[in-house]
């Protein structure tokens, strides 16, 4: 039973980590874009970084 709980916890942690990695990569690509129209607003970036899902 303890192994199942630890394994489940590990799986959840990996899933959350992958989601945050994907999210920050997406924000970085938008900020790195040469087209200024594609850049997110500063307030939007700050809100995304401080938001907890």
FIROPA-427491 format. One record per residue (C-alpha): x, y, z. Coordinates in steps of 0.02 Angstrom, whole numbers, padded with zeros to 5 digits, always signed. Example, Ala and Ser with C-alpha at 12.3 -4.5 7.8 and 13.67 -1.06 7.14 Angstrom:
<sites>
+00615-00225+00390 +00684-00053+00357 
</sites>
This chain:
<sites>
+00000+00000+00000 +00140+00121+00045 +00228+00085-00121 +00068+00123-00216 +00049+00291-00127 +00230+00338-00157 +00219+00284-00339 +00058+00383-00363 +00136+00536-00282 +00289+00522-00394 +00178+00510-00549 +00081+00666-00498 +00243+00761-00464 +00312+00716-00635 +00150+00769-00719 +00150+00938-00632 +00333+00964-00674 +00304+00924-00859 +00157+01045-00864 +00258+01187-00789 +00405+01152-00906 +00289+01160-01056 +00206+01319-00992 +00368+01413-00961 +00437+01357-01129 +00282+01424-01216 +00297+01592-01126 +00482+01599-01172 +00447+01568-01355 +00318+01707-01358 +00440+01827-01275 +00580+01777-01394 +00474+01805-01550 +00539+01935-01672 +00362+01994-01705 +00315+02119-01567 +00130+02087-01600 +00154+01909-01534 +00235+01964-01370 +00121+01944-01221 +00090+02099-01115 +00199+02121-00961 +00048+02109-00845 -00005+01946-00928 +00168+01869-00904 +00174+01921-00721 -00001+01851-00691 +00048+01685-00774 +00206+01670-00671 +00118+01703-00505 -00038+01602-00544 -00055+01434-00458 -00154+01297-00545 
</sites>
